[in-house]
Amino acid sequence: MPAILNRLKYFNPVRKLVYLLVGAASYPGLAIINKLSISGTEHLKNLPREKVLFVSNHQTYFADVITFLQIFCAVKWGKMNRLGIPYYLLNPFTRVNYVAAEETMKGSLISRLFLLAGGLTVKRTWRAEGKEVRRGLDPSDTRKITRALEKNWVITFPQGTTKPFAPGRKGTALIIKQVKPIVIPVVINGFWRAFNKKGLKFKKKGSLLSVTFKAPLEIDYDAPADVILAQLMDAIEQSKKFMMMGKHHWQSTDK
């Protein structure tokens, strides 16, 4: 009986409906119009349902996250490294949140709909004299993310931008030190080529999209935040040593 009550506690029919609608609309672009290559889902199979942080590079506003959610749902149904037929959307995995910039998520009706799929909005930048100025997460944003981690998986993009090789933000490392979650690095590629910056329109059909889940990081939670952040940036292949390793790294998704 307690197990049933616990499942009902996390039953969210609105989120399930959003997953079904967004998942059905996005599936053709991921698996039919383009080709999706997935690897490393064996690292997801036995994860707990809470205190798991997925840290990834970022190439579009929405397509990256939507793909992660599709993969998580497929894994719940026993599909490893593939999506297959998306009947998994009938009973999706919804114990997941994702971090997104507040200004992005309030931009349109579609983005507001995506918020219902588990968005955690944060204020990461402010503008001064027409220029974007970076700053860390404010305390209210940090609390929002730590509370989500206590009961769900959370997806975050430490660079906070779709520009490749942008520096990571220390706020992610500080949250890791505080919550001590399992940290799964994710490396994606091809999304900048296939979709526009928002990830809602096609730029080039027939593109190869790749998502690689790596093994959980071995993190010294007592290490300085700068050390943990450097470890994260290496793991998601966005540190300086990866900058010159491939021609595609010269491409800018901000174009």
BAMARPA-921649 format. One line per field, with one value per residue: x, y, z of N, C-alpha, C in turn; residue number from 1; residue in one letter. Coordinates in Angstrom, 1 decimal. Example, Ala and Ser with C-alpha at 12.3 -4.5 7.8 and 13.67 -1.06 7.14 Angstrom:
<sites>
n_X = 13.2  12.8 .
n_Y = -5.7  -2.2 .
n_Z = 7.8  7.1 .
ca_X = 12.3  13.7 .
ca_Y = -4.5  -1.1 .
ca_Z = 7.8  7.1 .
c_X = 13.2  12.9 .
c_Y = -3.3  0.0 .
c_Z = 7.8  7.9 .
num = 1  2 .
residu = a  s .
</sites>
This chain:
<sites>
n_X = 0.8  1.9  3.7  2.1  0.8  3.0  3.6  1.3  1.7  3.5  2.2  1.3  -1.0  -1.3  1.4  2.0  0.3  1.4  3.9  3.0  1.9  4.0  6.0  4.9  4.7  7.4  8.8  8.9  10.8  13.1  13.6  12.9  12.9  15.4  18.4  18.8  21.3  22.0  23.8  25.1  23.0  22.9  23.9  21.9  20.0  19.8  19.6  18.8  15.6  15.8  18.0  19.8  21.8  21.9  24.4  25.1  26.4  25.1  23.0  20.6  17.6  15.3  15.2  17.2  16.6  14.0  14.7  16.2  14.2  12.5  14.3  14.6  12.0  11.8  13.8  12.7  10.7  12.3  13.8  16.9  19.4  18.0  15.0  12.8  9.4  7.2  5.5  6.0  5.3  2.7  2.8  4.8  8.1  8.2  9.5  11.4  13.2  14.2  16.7  16.2  16.6  14.9  14.0  13.9  11.9  9.6  9.0  7.1  3.9  4.4  6.8  5.9  4.2  6.1  7.2  5.5  6.3  8.2  10.0  12.5  12.8  15.4  17.1  19.7  21.2  21.8  21.2  23.3  23.8  23.2  24.6  25.2  25.6  27.3  26.3  26.2  24.0  21.1  20.2  17.5  17.1  18.9  17.9  15.5  16.5  17.9  15.8  14.3  16.1  16.1  14.0  13.7  15.1  17.4  18.1  20.7  22.5  25.6  26.9  25.0  24.3  24.0  26.3  29.2  31.9  31.7  32.5  31.9  29.5  29.9  27.8  26.6  28.5  28.5  26.0  26.2  28.1  26.6  24.2  25.2  24.7  24.3  26.1  25.7  27.4  26.6  27.0  26.2  25.6  25.2  22.6  22.7  23.1  20.9  18.6  17.1  18.1  16.3  15.4  13.1  12.5  13.4  16.8  18.5  17.7  17.9  20.1  22.6  22.0  23.4  23.6  25.3  25.5  27.5  29.4  28.6  30.2  33.1  33.2  34.8  33.3  34.1  36.0  37.2  34.9  35.7  37.4  35.6  33.9  35.7  36.1  33.6  33.3  35.3  34.2  31.9  33.0  33.7  35.8  38.9  40.8  39.4  38.6  40.0  39.7  38.0  36.5  33.9  33.7  34.3  32.1  29.4  26.5  25.0  24.5 .
n_Y = -1.2  1.4  1.7  2.1  4.5  6.2  6.3  7.5  10.0  11.2  11.2  12.9  14.1  16.2  16.8  14.4  14.5  16.6  15.6  13.6  15.1  16.8  15.0  13.3  15.2  15.9  13.6  12.6  14.4  13.8  11.0  10.2  12.2  13.2  11.4  9.7  8.9  7.0  6.4  4.7  4.4  2.4  3.3  4.5  2.7  1.6  3.7  5.7  7.3  9.9  12.7  12.8  14.2  15.4  16.6  18.6  19.6  22.3  23.0  23.7  25.6  24.0  21.5  19.8  19.2  18.0  15.7  14.4  13.8  12.1  10.0  9.1  8.3  6.1  4.4  3.8  2.0  -0.1  0.1  0.2  2.4  3.3  4.7  3.5  2.5  5.0  4.2  4.4  6.9  6.8  6.2  7.9  8.7  10.8  11.9  14.1  17.1  20.2  22.7  26.0  29.2  32.0  34.1  32.9  30.9  32.4  33.4  32.6  31.0  28.3  27.8  28.3  26.1  24.1  24.5  23.2  20.7  20.3  22.4  24.4  27.6  30.0  33.0  34.0  35.9  39.4  42.6  45.2  48.4  47.5  45.1  41.6  40.5  38.2  36.3  34.5  31.9  33.1  33.0  32.1  30.8  28.7  27.3  26.4  24.5  22.7  21.7  20.4  18.4  16.8  15.2  14.3  13.6  15.9  18.0  19.9  22.6  23.7  25.7  27.5  28.6  28.3  28.6  27.1  25.9  27.9  29.3  27.4  27.7  28.5  28.0  25.5  23.7  24.4  23.6  20.9  20.3  20.9  19.2  16.7  14.9  12.0  12.3  12.6  12.9  14.3  14.2  15.9  16.2  17.6  18.7  21.5  21.7  20.5  21.8  25.1  27.8  27.9  25.3  24.4  24.5  23.2  23.2  21.7  18.8  15.3  15.1  13.8  13.1  13.0  11.5  11.0  9.3  9.3  7.4  7.6  10.4  10.3  12.1  14.4  15.7  17.5  19.0  22.1  24.4  25.3  23.3  21.1  22.1  22.3  19.6  18.8  20.3  19.1  16.5  16.9  17.6  20.2  21.8  23.6  21.9  20.3  21.9  22.2  19.8  18.9  19.6  20.5  21.8  24.4  25.6  27.8  27.8  30.0  31.4 .
n_Z = 0.0  0.8  -1.3  -3.5  -2.8  -2.8  -5.5  -6.5  -5.4  -7.1  -9.5  -12.3  -14.2  -16.0  -16.8  -18.0  -20.2  -21.6  -22.3  -24.0  -26.1  -27.0  -27.4  -29.4  -31.5  -31.9  -32.4  -35.2  -36.4  -35.0  -35.3  -37.9  -40.0  -39.4  -38.3  -35.4  -33.1  -30.4  -27.4  -24.5  -22.7  -21.0  -18.6  -17.4  -16.5  -13.8  -12.1  -9.2  -8.4  -7.7  -6.9  -9.1  -11.5  -14.7  -16.8  -19.5  -22.8  -24.9  -27.6  -28.9  -28.0  -27.3  -28.6  -27.7  -24.9  -25.3  -26.7  -24.8  -22.9  -24.4  -24.7  -22.0  -21.5  -23.3  -22.3  -19.8  -20.7  -21.4  -23.7  -25.1  -26.1  -28.3  -29.8  -31.1  -31.8  -30.7  -28.5  -25.8  -25.0  -24.1  -21.4  -19.9  -18.6  -16.0  -13.9  -13.9  -14.2  -15.9  -16.4  -17.4  -19.1  -17.8  -19.5  -21.9  -21.7  -21.3  -23.7  -25.7  -26.5  -27.0  -25.6  -23.1  -22.8  -22.8  -20.3  -18.6  -18.8  -16.9  -16.5  -15.0  -14.3  -14.5  -13.6  -15.4  -16.7  -17.2  -18.7  -19.6  -20.9  -23.4  -23.6  -22.9  -19.7  -17.7  -14.8  -11.7  -10.5  -8.7  -5.1  -4.9  -7.3  -7.0  -4.8  -6.0  -7.8  -6.2  -4.6  -6.5  -7.3  -5.0  -5.3  -7.9  -11.2  -12.8  -15.5  -16.7  -18.1  -18.0  -19.3  -20.1  -22.5  -26.1  -27.5  -28.6  -26.5  -24.6  -21.4  -18.4  -15.8  -12.4  -10.6  -11.0  -10.1  -7.4  -6.6  -6.9  -4.9  -2.7  -2.8  -3.5  -5.7  -8.0  -10.9  -14.2  -17.2  -20.4  -23.8  -26.7  -30.2  -33.5  -33.4  -33.7  -36.4  -37.6  -36.6  -36.1  -33.9  -31.7  -31.9  -33.0  -35.7  -38.9  -40.2  -41.7  -43.2  -42.7  -41.1  -38.8  -35.5  -32.4  -29.2  -26.3  -23.3  -20.6  -18.1  -14.6  -12.9  -10.9  -8.2  -6.0  -3.5  -1.7  -2.9  -4.3  -5.9  -8.4  -9.2  -9.5  -11.4  -13.6  -14.0  -14.9  -17.3  -18.8  -19.0  -20.5  -22.8  -23.4  -22.7  -22.9  -24.0  -25.8  -27.7  -30.2  -31.5  -33.5  -36.6  -36.6  -34.3  -34.7  -35.6  -35.1  -33.1  -32.7  -35.0 .
ca_X = 0.0  2.8  4.3  1.0  0.6  4.2  3.4  0.2  2.2  4.2  1.3  1.0  -1.7  -1.0  2.7  1.9  -0.4  2.3  4.8  2.4  1.7  5.3  6.7  4.4  5.1  8.8  9.4  9.4  12.0  14.3  13.9  12.5  13.4  16.8  18.8  19.2  22.2  22.0  24.7  25.4  21.8  23.1  24.2  20.6  19.1  19.6  19.7  17.6  14.6  16.1  19.4  20.6  22.0  22.5  25.1  25.3  26.6  23.8  23.0  19.4  16.8  14.3  15.3  18.1  15.8  13.0  15.4  16.5  12.9  12.1  15.2  14.3  10.8  12.1  14.6  11.7  10.0  13.2  14.5  18.3  20.1  17.1  13.7  11.8  8.0  7.0  4.3  6.4  4.6  1.4  3.1  6.1  8.8  8.0  10.3  12.6  13.1  15.3  16.9  16.1  16.6  13.5  13.6  13.6  10.7  8.5  9.0  6.0  3.0  5.0  7.8  5.2  3.8  7.2  7.4  4.7  7.0  9.2  11.0  12.9  13.3  16.4  17.6  21.1  21.9  21.1  21.8  23.8  24.3  23.0  25.5  24.9  26.6  27.0  26.4  25.9  22.6  20.8  19.8  16.2  17.2  19.6  16.9  14.6  17.1  18.2  14.6  14.0  17.0  15.8  12.9  13.7  16.3  17.4  19.0  21.2  23.5  26.4  27.4  23.9  24.3  24.2  27.6  30.2  33.1  31.6  32.9  30.8  29.1  30.2  26.6  26.3  29.4  28.1  24.8  26.7  28.8  25.6  23.3  25.9  23.9  24.9  26.3  25.8  27.7  26.0  27.6  25.3  26.1  24.3  21.4  22.9  23.1  19.6  17.6  17.4  18.6  15.2  15.2  11.7  12.4  14.5  17.7  19.1  17.1  18.8  21.3  22.9  22.0  24.0  23.5  26.1  25.5  28.7  29.3  28.6  31.5  33.6  33.4  35.2  32.3  34.8  36.9  36.7  33.9  36.4  37.9  34.5  33.5  36.7  35.8  32.3  33.6  36.1  33.3  30.9  33.9  33.6  36.9  39.8  41.5  38.6  38.2  40.6  39.8  37.1  36.1  32.6  33.8  34.4  30.8  28.7  25.1  24.3  24.3 .
ca_Y = 0.0  2.6  1.9  2.7  5.9  6.9  6.5  8.5  11.2  11.8  11.1  14.2  13.9  17.3  16.6  13.2  14.9  17.5  14.7  12.9  16.0  17.3  13.8  12.9  16.2  16.0  12.3  12.5  15.2  13.2  9.6  9.9  13.2  13.1  10.1  9.8  7.9  7.1  5.5  4.9  4.3  1.4  4.0  5.0  1.7  1.3  5.0  6.1  8.3  11.2  13.1  12.5  15.4  15.3  17.8  18.5  20.8  22.8  23.4  24.5  25.9  23.0  20.1  19.0  18.7  17.1  14.5  13.7  13.3  11.0  8.8  8.7  7.5  4.9  3.6  3.3  0.9  -1.2  0.3  0.7  3.1  3.5  5.1  2.6  3.1  5.8  3.9  4.8  8.2  6.6  6.2  8.5  8.9  12.3  12.3  14.8  18.6  20.7  24.1  26.9  30.6  32.5  34.9  32.0  30.2  33.3  34.0  32.3  30.0  27.0  27.7  28.2  24.8  23.2  24.7  22.2  19.4  20.2  23.4  25.2  28.8  30.7  34.3  33.8  37.0  40.7  43.4  46.6  49.1  46.7  43.9  40.6  40.3  36.9  36.2  33.2  31.7  33.7  32.0  31.5  29.8  27.6  26.5  25.7  23.4  21.7  21.0  19.4  17.2  16.0  14.2  14.0  13.8  17.2  18.2  21.3  23.0  24.6  26.9  28.4  29.2  27.4  28.8  26.0  26.2  29.0  28.9  26.9  28.6  27.9  27.6  24.1  23.0  24.7  22.8  19.5  20.3  21.0  18.1  15.5  14.0  11.3  13.3  11.9  13.8  14.0  14.9  15.9  16.9  17.5  19.5  22.8  21.5  20.1  22.7  26.5  28.1  27.4  23.8  24.1  24.5  22.4  23.9  20.7  17.5  14.1  15.2  12.8  13.7  12.0  11.7  10.0  9.3  8.7  6.8  8.6  10.9  10.1  13.5  14.7  16.7  18.5  19.8  23.5  24.5  25.5  22.0  20.3  22.7  21.9  18.2  18.8  20.8  18.0  15.4  17.2  17.9  21.7  22.5  24.1  20.8  19.7  23.0  22.1  18.4  18.6  20.8  21.0  22.7  25.8  26.1  28.5  27.6  31.3  32.0 .
ca_Z = 0.0  0.8  -2.6  -4.4  -2.3  -3.3  -7.0  -6.7  -5.0  -8.2  -10.7  -12.8  -15.5  -17.0  -17.4  -18.9  -21.4  -22.3  -22.8  -25.1  -27.2  -27.4  -27.8  -30.7  -32.5  -32.1  -32.8  -36.6  -36.6  -34.4  -35.7  -39.2  -40.9  -39.1  -37.8  -34.0  -32.6  -28.9  -26.8  -23.1  -21.9  -19.9  -17.4  -16.8  -16.2  -12.4  -11.4  -8.4  -9.0  -7.2  -6.8  -10.4  -12.3  -16.1  -17.2  -20.9  -23.6  -25.3  -29.0  -29.2  -26.8  -26.9  -29.2  -26.8  -23.8  -25.8  -27.0  -23.5  -22.3  -25.3  -24.4  -20.7  -21.6  -24.0  -21.3  -18.9  -21.4  -21.7  -25.0  -24.9  -27.2  -29.4  -29.5  -31.6  -31.9  -29.5  -27.6  -24.5  -24.6  -23.4  -20.0  -20.0  -17.4  -15.8  -12.7  -14.4  -14.4  -16.7  -16.1  -18.6  -18.8  -17.7  -20.6  -23.0  -21.4  -21.4  -25.0  -26.6  -26.0  -27.1  -24.5  -21.8  -22.7  -22.4  -18.9  -17.9  -18.8  -15.8  -16.6  -13.8  -14.9  -13.7  -14.2  -15.5  -17.3  -17.2  -19.8  -19.3  -22.0  -24.6  -23.6  -22.0  -18.6  -17.0  -13.4  -11.2  -10.0  -7.4  -4.1  -5.1  -8.3  -6.4  -4.0  -6.9  -8.4  -5.1  -4.2  -7.6  -7.2  -3.9  -5.6  -9.3  -12.1  -13.3  -16.6  -16.7  -19.1  -17.2  -20.1  -20.1  -23.8  -27.2  -28.1  -28.2  -25.7  -23.7  -20.1  -17.6  -14.6  -11.1  -9.9  -11.2  -9.2  -6.0  -6.3  -6.8  -3.6  -1.7  -2.8  -3.7  -6.6  -9.0  -12.0  -15.5  -18.3  -21.7  -25.0  -27.9  -31.4  -34.7  -33.3  -34.3  -37.9  -38.0  -36.2  -35.8  -32.5  -30.8  -32.0  -33.4  -37.1  -39.5  -41.0  -42.6  -43.0  -42.9  -40.2  -37.8  -34.2  -31.5  -27.7  -25.6  -21.9  -20.0  -16.8  -13.5  -12.6  -9.5  -7.8  -4.7  -3.2  -0.8  -3.7  -4.6  -7.0  -9.6  -9.6  -9.9  -12.7  -14.7  -14.3  -15.7  -18.7  -19.5  -19.2  -21.6  -23.9  -23.8  -22.1  -24.0  -24.7  -26.8  -28.7  -31.5  -31.8  -34.6  -37.5  -36.3  -33.1  -35.2  -36.0  -34.0  -33.1  -32.5  -36.3 .
c_X = 0.8  3.4  3.3  0.8  1.8  4.1  2.4  0.7  2.9  3.4  0.9  0.3  -1.4  0.4  2.7  1.3  0.6  3.4  4.3  2.3  3.1  6.1  6.2  4.7  6.5  9.5  9.8  10.7  13.3  14.6  13.5  13.1  14.9  17.1  19.4  20.1  22.4  23.0  24.8  24.1  21.9  23.4  23.0  19.8  18.8  19.8  18.5  16.7  14.8  17.6  20.3  20.6  22.6  23.1  25.5  25.7  25.2  23.9  21.7  18.6  16.0  14.6  16.2  17.3  14.7  13.5  15.7  15.2  12.4  13.0  14.8  13.0  11.0  12.9  13.6  11.0  11.0  14.0  15.9  18.9  19.3  15.8  12.6  10.4  7.7  5.8  4.7  5.8  3.3  1.6  4.5  6.8  8.8  8.8  11.6  12.2  14.3  15.4  16.9  16.1  15.2  13.1  13.3  12.2  9.4  8.3  7.8  5.1  3.6  6.0  7.0  4.6  4.9  7.5  6.6  5.3  8.2  10.3  11.2  13.5  14.3  16.8  19.2  21.9  21.1  21.9  22.1  24.4  24.2  23.9  25.0  26.0  26.3  27.1  26.0  24.4  22.3  20.3  18.5  16.2  17.9  18.7  15.9  15.2  17.4  16.9  14.1  14.8  16.7  14.7  12.9  15.1  16.2  18.5  19.4  22.3  24.4  26.9  26.3  23.7  24.5  25.5  28.6  31.4  33.0  32.0  31.7  30.6  29.3  29.0  26.3  27.2  29.0  26.9  25.3  27.4  27.7  24.7  24.0  25.2  24.9  25.0  26.6  26.2  27.1  26.7  26.7  26.0  25.1  23.0  21.5  22.8  21.7  18.5  18.0  17.8  17.5  15.0  13.8  11.5  13.6  15.4  18.3  18.5  18.1  20.1  21.4  22.9  22.5  23.9  24.2  26.0  26.7  28.5  29.3  30.0  31.8  34.0  33.8  34.3  32.9  35.8  36.4  35.8  34.6  36.9  36.8  34.0  34.4  36.4  34.6  32.6  34.4  35.1  32.3  31.7  33.7  34.7  37.9  40.5  40.7  38.3  38.8  40.5  38.8  36.7  34.8  32.6  34.0  33.1  30.1  27.2  24.3  24.1  22.9 .
c_Y = 1.3  2.8  2.5  4.2  6.8  7.2  7.5  9.9  12.0  11.6  12.5  14.1  15.0  17.2  15.4  13.6  15.8  16.6  14.0  13.8  16.4  16.1  13.4  13.9  16.2  14.7  12.2  13.2  14.6  11.8  9.3  10.9  13.3  11.7  10.4  8.6  8.1  6.1  5.8  4.8  3.2  2.0  4.5  4.0  1.5  2.6  5.1  7.1  9.7  11.4  12.6  13.7  15.1  16.6  17.6  19.8  21.1  23.3  24.1  24.7  24.7  21.6  19.2  18.4  17.7  15.8  13.7  13.1  12.1  9.8  8.3  7.8  6.1  3.9  3.0  2.0  -0.2  -1.0  0.9  1.2  3.2  4.0  4.1  3.3  3.8  5.5  4.2  6.1  8.0  6.5  6.6  8.5  10.4  12.8  13.0  16.3  19.0  22.2  24.9  28.3  31.2  33.3  34.1  31.4  31.1  33.9  33.8  31.3  28.6  26.8  27.6  26.8  23.8  23.4  23.6  20.8  19.3  21.2  24.1  26.5  29.5  32.0  34.2  35.0  38.3  41.5  44.8  47.2  48.3  45.4  42.9  40.4  39.1  37.1  34.8  33.1  32.4  32.7  31.4  30.5  28.5  26.7  25.7  24.4  22.3  21.0  20.0  18.2  16.3  14.9  13.7  13.9  15.3  17.3  19.7  21.4  24.1  25.8  27.9  29.1  28.1  27.6  27.8  26.6  27.5  28.5  28.4  27.9  27.8  27.4  26.1  23.3  23.2  23.8  21.3  19.3  20.2  19.7  16.8  14.5  13.0  12.2  12.4  12.9  13.3  14.8  14.8  16.6  16.7  18.4  20.9  22.8  21.3  21.1  24.2  26.6  27.6  25.9  23.4  24.1  23.8  23.4  22.9  19.3  16.4  14.2  14.1  13.5  12.6  12.5  10.6  10.2  8.6  8.1  7.9  9.1  10.5  11.5  13.6  15.9  17.8  19.3  21.2  23.5  24.6  24.1  21.1  20.8  22.3  20.4  18.0  19.2  19.8  16.9  15.6  17.7  19.3  22.5  22.8  23.0  20.1  20.7  22.8  20.7  18.0  19.8  21.3  21.9  24.1  26.4  26.7  28.3  28.9  32.0  32.0 .
c_Z = 0.0  -0.6  -3.6  -4.0  -2.8  -4.8  -7.3  -6.4  -6.2  -9.5  -11.1  -14.2  -16.5  -17.6  -18.4  -20.3  -22.3  -23.0  -24.1  -26.3  -27.8  -28.0  -29.2  -31.8  -32.8  -32.6  -34.3  -36.9  -36.0  -35.0  -37.1  -40.2  -40.7  -38.6  -36.4  -33.6  -31.1  -28.4  -25.3  -22.2  -20.8  -18.6  -16.7  -16.2  -14.7  -11.6  -10.4  -9.0  -8.5  -7.1  -7.9  -11.2  -13.6  -16.5  -18.7  -21.6  -24.2  -26.7  -29.5  -27.9  -26.3  -27.4  -28.3  -25.7  -24.2  -26.1  -25.8  -22.9  -23.1  -24.9  -23.0  -20.7  -22.2  -23.0  -20.3  -19.4  -21.8  -23.0  -24.7  -26.1  -28.5  -28.9  -29.9  -31.8  -30.6  -28.6  -26.1  -24.0  -24.0  -21.9  -19.8  -18.6  -17.1  -14.5  -13.1  -14.6  -15.3  -16.4  -17.4  -18.2  -18.8  -18.9  -21.8  -22.9  -21.4  -22.7  -25.9  -25.9  -26.0  -25.9  -23.2  -21.7  -22.3  -20.9  -18.1  -18.0  -17.8  -15.8  -15.2  -14.4  -13.9  -14.4  -14.2  -16.1  -17.1  -18.3  -19.3  -20.5  -23.3  -24.7  -22.6  -21.0  -17.8  -15.5  -12.9  -10.8  -8.8  -6.4  -4.4  -6.2  -7.8  -5.6  -4.9  -7.5  -7.4  -4.7  -5.3  -7.5  -6.1  -4.2  -7.1  -9.9  -12.5  -14.4  -16.5  -17.7  -18.5  -18.0  -20.2  -21.5  -24.9  -27.9  -27.7  -27.5  -24.9  -22.3  -19.3  -16.4  -13.3  -10.3  -9.9  -10.2  -7.7  -5.6  -6.1  -5.4  -2.5  -1.6  -2.9  -4.5  -7.4  -10.2  -13.3  -16.6  -19.6  -22.7  -26.2  -29.1  -32.6  -34.6  -33.9  -35.8  -38.3  -37.7  -36.1  -34.3  -31.5  -30.8  -32.4  -34.9  -37.7  -40.3  -42.1  -42.3  -43.3  -42.1  -39.2  -36.4  -33.3  -30.0  -27.0  -24.1  -21.4  -18.6  -15.8  -13.2  -11.1  -9.1  -6.3  -4.3  -2.3  -1.6  -4.0  -5.8  -8.3  -10.2  -10.2  -11.3  -13.9  -15.0  -15.1  -17.1  -19.5  -19.9  -20.3  -22.8  -24.4  -23.2  -23.3  -24.7  -25.8  -27.9  -30.1  -32.1  -33.0  -35.4  -37.1  -35.0  -33.5  -35.5  -34.8  -34.1  -33.0  -33.8  -36.6 .
num = 1  2  3  4  5  6  7  8  9  10  11  12  13  14  15  16  17  18  19  20  21  22  23  24  25  26  27  28  29  30  31  32  33  34  35  36  37  38  39  40  41  42  43  44  45  46  47  48  49  50  51  52  53  54  55  56  57  58  59  60  61  62  63  64  65  66  67  68  69  70  71  72  73  74  75  76  77  78  79  80  81  82  83  84  85  86  87  88  89  90  91  92  93  94  95  96  97  98  99  100  101  102  103  104  105  106  107  108  109  110  111  112  113  114  115  116  117  118  119  120  121  122  123  124  125  126  127  128  129  130  131  132  133  134  135  136  137  138  139  140  141  142  143  144  145  146  147  148  149  150  151  152  153  154  155  156  157  158  159  160  161  162  163  164  165  166  167  168  169  170  171  172  173  174  175  176  177  178  179  180  181  182  183  184  185  186  187  188  189  190  191  192  193  194  195  196  197  198  199  200  201  202  203  204  205  206  207  208  209  210  211  212  213  214  215  216  217  218  219  220  221  222  223  224  225  226  227  228  229  230  231  232  233  234  235  236  237  238  239  240  241  242  243  244  245  246  247  248  249  250  251  252  253  254  255 .
residu = m  p  a  i  l  n  r  l  k  y  f  n  p  v  r  k  l  v  y  l  l  v  g  a  a  s  y  p  g  l  a  i  i  n  k  l  s  i  s  g  t  e  h  l  k  n  l  p  r  e  k  v  l  f  v  s  n  h  q  t  y  f  a  d  v  i  t  f  l  q  i  f  c  a  v  k  w  g  k  m  n  r  l  g  i  p  y  y  l  l  n  p  f  t  r  v  n  y  v  a  a  e  e  t  m  k  g  s  l  i  s  r  l  f  l  l  a  g  g  l  t  v  k  r  t  w  r  a  e  g  k  e  v  r  r  g  l  d  p  s  d  t  r  k  i  t  r  a  l  e  k  n  w  v  i  t  f  p  q  g  t  t  k  p  f  a  p  g  r  k  g  t  a  l  i  i  k  q  v  k  p  i  v  i  p  v  v  i  n  g  f  w  r  a  f  n  k  k  g  l  k  f  k  k  k  g  s  l  l  s  v  t  f  k  a  p  l  e  i  d  y  d  a  p  a  d  v  i  l  a  q  l  m  d  a  i  e  q  s  k  k  f  m  m  m  g  k  h  h  w  q  s  t  d  k .
</sites>
